[in-house]
């Protein structure tokens, strides 16, 4: 994984998708990181709601 993608992944897990294993890269996180790296808009509200449901 590229260093920039690793940085975004850490930020994502620590702020929105918290879990006990930060190194676990699930498909949803891969899609979010892909969108961020492409510069496309992301739905922060949807991410927060998704993390609350867990």
C-alpha positions as a Markdown table, in Angstrom:
| # | Residue | x | y | z |
|---|---|---|---|---|
| 1 | Unk | 0.0 | 0.0 | 0.0 |
| 2 | Unk | 1.3 | 3.5 | -0.8 |
| 3 | Unk | 2.3 | 5.7 | 2.1 |
| 4 | Unk | -0.4 | 8.2 | 1.5 |
| 5 | Unk | -3.0 | 5.4 | 1.5 |
| 6 | Unk | -1.6 | 4.1 | 4.8 |
| 7 | Unk | -2.0 | 7.6 | 6.3 |
| 8 | Unk | -5.6 | 7.9 | 5.1 |
| 9 | Unk | -6.4 | 4.5 | 6.4 |
| 10 | Unk | -5.0 | 5.3 | 9.9 |
| 11 | Unk | -7.0 | 8.6 | 9.9 |
| 12 | Unk | -10.1 | 6.9 | 8.8 |
| 13 | Unk | -9.9 | 4.1 | 11.4 |
| 14 | Unk | -9.1 | 6.5 | 14.3 |
| 15 | Unk | -11.8 | 9.0 | 13.4 |
| 16 | Unk | -14.7 | 7.2 | 11.8 |
| 17 | Unk | -14.3 | 3.4 | 11.6 |
| 18 | Unk | -12.9 | 2.5 | 15.0 |
| 19 | Unk | -12.1 | -1.1 | 15.8 |
| 20 | Unk | -9.8 | -3.1 | 18.0 |
| 21 | Unk | -7.5 | -4.0 | 15.0 |
| 22 | Unk | -6.5 | -0.9 | 13.1 |
| 23 | Unk | -4.4 | -3.0 | 10.7 |
| 24 | Unk | -7.4 | -4.9 | 9.4 |
| 25 | Unk | -8.4 | -3.5 | 6.0 |
| 26 | Unk | -11.9 | -4.5 | 5.2 |
| 27 | Unk | -13.4 | -4.0 | 1.7 |
| 28 | Unk | -15.5 | -1.0 | 2.9 |
| 29 | Unk | -12.4 | 0.8 | 4.1 |
| 30 | Unk | -10.6 | 0.0 | 0.8 |
| 31 | Unk | -13.4 | 1.6 | -1.1 |
| 32 | Unk | -13.4 | 4.7 | 1.1 |
| 33 | Unk | -9.6 | 5.1 | 0.8 |
| 34 | Unk | -9.8 | 4.6 | -3.0 |
| 35 | Unk | -12.4 | 7.4 | -3.2 |
| 36 | Unk | -10.3 | 9.7 | -1.0 |
| 37 | Unk | -7.2 | 9.0 | -3.1 |
| 38 | Unk | -9.0 | 9.9 | -6.3 |
| 39 | Unk | -10.2 | 13.2 | -4.8 |
| 40 | Unk | -13.9 | 12.3 | -5.1 |
| 41 | Unk | -16.4 | 13.5 | -2.5 |
| 42 | Unk | -17.2 | 11.3 | 0.4 |
| 43 | Unk | -20.4 | 11.2 | 2.6 |
| 44 | Unk | -19.1 | 11.9 | 6.1 |
| 45 | Unk | -22.6 | 11.7 | 7.6 |
| 46 | Unk | -23.1 | 8.2 | 6.1 |
| 47 | Unk | -19.7 | 7.1 | 7.5 |
| 48 | Unk | -20.6 | 8.4 | 11.0 |
| 49 | Unk | -24.0 | 6.7 | 10.9 |
| 50 | Unk | -22.4 | 3.5 | 9.8 |
| 51 | Unk | -19.9 | 3.5 | 12.6 |
| 52 | Unk | -22.6 | 4.2 | 15.2 |
| 53 | Unk | -24.7 | 1.2 | 14.0 |
| 54 | Unk | -21.8 | -1.2 | 14.9 |
